[in-house]
Structure formats: structure tokens, C-alpha cells
Amino acid sequence: MRSGLVSLLTDFGPDSRYAAEVRAVLLAPAPGARLQVVEISHAVRRHHVREGAYVLRSVVASFPAGTVHLAVVDPGVGTGRRAVVLRSGGHLLVGPDNGLLLPAARVLGGPEVRQLTHPDLRRPQVSPTFWGRDVFAPAARWLALGFPFEEVGPEISDPVELQEKAPQRRADGLSGEVASCDAFGNLATNIPGAWLDELPQALWVQVGDRTHRARRVRTYGDGDPGDLLVLVGSDGFVEVAVREGDAAARLGAGPGDPVILRV
């Protein structure tokens, strides 16, 4: 069963006309049906597939089964990279085959992956520079209206995986990488939050060659203004933050940067 709900995530920018063009395709009238679009964000950093994957993974389980998730962070648009549809846990995910969708699909369950090739699921004229409007949005719309997943195209067994620095327990602490930076400058990592209990309250945060003293806390308010804090974020992963400040600016860090938490 489809819920009639489509989520939308892009790196187009919050004031971009491109996002409006995609919405226009999704909301085109359909006999006896009306879709609802929930916009997750258009503020993913341009071309940062890894950050887009993190944001989508963080929110996808909050949507009801039957939702179609449209995600477009697509620096390879118009090239030979594939368009894909994933089915997992009663949800469908539509976008480029560049690793953007798989982390979210795995949160929901065991994903099935099909290449998006059906000619009726795209606009008659496809711009090589705007597959978000001409390929992914029409497909998401038709899928939300009930088009069968099994008919979108052939199954594929080798979807593209994101290459990331896997989190590790070390003799002197924990390591991983920055997965995302939010509007507050908080740095979300890929280090599981449950591991943080293994560290003392006073610790060091190292990003690149820069090392800073930090405190392990339960929530932002447990620190004083300006304190560098390490805590478990709302998605269950370790986060580095500055109370009423900007951790990304202080550490000079962003998505993909390695991070070490040392005793």
C-alpha cells in the first residue's frame, strides 16, 4: 500500500527554482489521487553525496510505511551512472546509484534494488543536466500513485556503496569520520553512540592535525556557553558540538573528515 506521501531531499539550495520544478512534477494532478510532499531539506552541501545519505538515513524511519523517498544529490547527472529504485521495509527510495540511498534503505530493512529503466516513468524529453525533474520526480510520482515496483526495471545486485572510514574502537579511544554538519555547526559522526560510555567525561577531540579538549555530556545544556562537547545525537550516533556556538567552524571540519576521540 502506498501512503500518497513523497519525501524530498536535494542539494539544490533552499531558494532554488530547481526544487520548485521537482515539486511541480510531483504535484501534477492525477485522477482520484492527491500526493503530499514533505521536504526534508534542500540544504545538503552541493555534491556531498555522503552528507545527503546521512540526512536521509537519519529521518527515513520517521515516515510511515508506503512513503516514497525522492533524493537527488547527483554530481554524476547525465553520465553512465544508473538510476535506481530501492524497496525496503515497505518504503520506496528513488534516486541516483551513487550510494545516496543504501544507508537509509538498510535502516528500514533489507533493500531490494532495481534499475529505473521503464520508459513511462520519465518525461518525454530528458535533460542530461536535470534528471531530478525529468527522471526521478516522474518515477517517484508514479510509484506513489501505485506503479508496481517489480516493473520499474531489472534487478541489480551491485549497487554503488559509499566508501567511508568505518568507526573503530582504539586503545586510546574511538575513531570514525564526520558524516554531516547541521545548521548549528554540530558535527554528526558515524561512531555509534553506545560506544561513548567507554570514554571518560574529559577527553580530546582530534580532527586532522587539530586537537581540542572536550567534555562528554548528556545534552547541550550540560556544558557552559562556548564549551566543546561530545554527546549522543538524536540519531543515536556520536556528535561533536559547541554550546551556543559552531563546532564545524572551531574545528575546521566537515563531512568526510576523520575524527578521533582520545582519552
C-alpha positions, 0 to 999 in steps of 0.5 A, a space after each residue: 500500500 502506498 501512503 500518497 506521501 513523497 519525501 524530498 531531499 536535494 542539494 539544490 539550495 533552499 531558494 532554488 527554482 530547481 526544487 520548485 520544478 521537482 515539486 511541480 512534477 510531483 504535484 501534477 494532478 492525477 485522477 482520484 489521487 492527491 500526493 503530499 510532499 514533505 521536504 526534508 531539506 534542500 540544504 545538503 552541501 552541493 555534491 556531498 553525496 555522503 552528507 545527503 545519505 546521512 540526512 536521509 538515513 537519519 529521518 527515513 524511519 520517521 515516515 510511515 510505511 508506503 512513503 516514497 523517498 525522492 533524493 537527488 544529490 547527483 554530481 554524476 547527472 547525465 553520465 553512465 551512472 544508473 538510476 535506481 529504485 530501492 524497496 525496503 521495509 515497505 518504503 520506496 527510495 528513488 534516486 541516483 546509484 551513487 550510494 545516496 540511498 543504501 544507508 537509509 534503505 538498510 535502516 528500514 530493512 533489507 533493500 531490494 534494488 532495481 534499475 529505473 529503466 521503464 520508459 513511462 516513468 520519465 518525461 518525454 524529453 530528458 535533460 542530461 543536466 536535470 534528471 531530478 525533474 525529468 527522471 526521478 520526480 516522474 518515477 517517484 510520482 508514479 510509484 506513489 500513485 501505485 506503479 508496481 515496483 517489480 516493473 520499474 526495471 531489472 534487478 541489480 545486485 551491485 549497487 554503488 556503496 559509499 566508501 567511508 572510514 568505518 568507526 573503530 574502537 582504539 586503545 586510546 579511544 574511538 575513531 570514525 569520520 564526520 558524516 554531516 554538519 547541521 545548521 548549528 555547526 554540530 558535527 554528526 559522526 558515524 561512531 555509534 553512540 553506545 560506544 561513548 560510555 567507554 570514554 571518560 567525561 574529559 577527553 580530546 577531540 582530534 580532527 586532522 592535525 587539530 586537537 581540542 579538549 572536550 567534555 562528554 555530556 548528556 545534552 547541550 545544556 550540560 556544558 557552559 556557553 562556548 564549551 566543546 562537547 561530545 554527546 549522543 545525537 538524536 540519531 543515536 550516533 556520536 556528535 561533536 558540538 559547541 554550546 551556543 556556538 559552531 563546532 564545524 567552524 572551531 574545528 575546521 571540519 566537515 563531512 568526510 573528515 576523520 575524527 578521533 576521540 582520545 582519552 
